[in-house]
Amino acid sequence: MDSQDRIKQLRETLGYKQGEFADILLMKQGSYSDVERKRVGVSARTLKFLEEKFNVSADWIRTGEGDIFMAHTPDLADRIKDILNHYKLNYHEFADQLGLQGAEKDIFMANLQQGKDSSTEMINKICKVFPDINRKYLLSGMGNLLTKGRANLTFVKDSDEINSLKEQVVLYKKITKMYENEIIELKNKLNGQ
């Protein structure tokens, strides 16, 4: 398996179609398709973008070593707590719903209470037991808690989080503007201006 195969695996894990993923990566679908068909490699810009937007490990894409997502996703525990809030479950009830018992249950609850990350296996189990949970949201924080066709719920806990979200919006707007300017420059170069 090479980096192009891993990019495809990532896209499928996140649940995107090729065209949707190409749009997110600010690429034409044909150019993205060339990556998956191994006509071109994965660019450094794409690796950096995936790290920043989805918390994807560039090392995993390059070499296949480690996990798809960086080991310390700071908000994953909070996103799992959003599920508890939505379903009005406490830690014990949530662990019971997941079918956890004994030491596995105790470790999971302790990790969740301490804000430690859950394994990819646990995320898969959560998505299986709670099928209306948006896998993309759980993995990356992108989108809404619930899948399409469900209520668009997000949970804001305090003013610090609101300020953090506002800062992220400003940053995304700057990044978008930067890419728009790059596109204009490239078009001008292509047109000989």
Summary of the structure (lengths in Angstrom):
residues: 193
radius of gyration: 19.0
end to end distance: 42.2
largest distance: 68.7
contacts: 481
relative contact order: 0.09
helix: 64%
strand: 2%
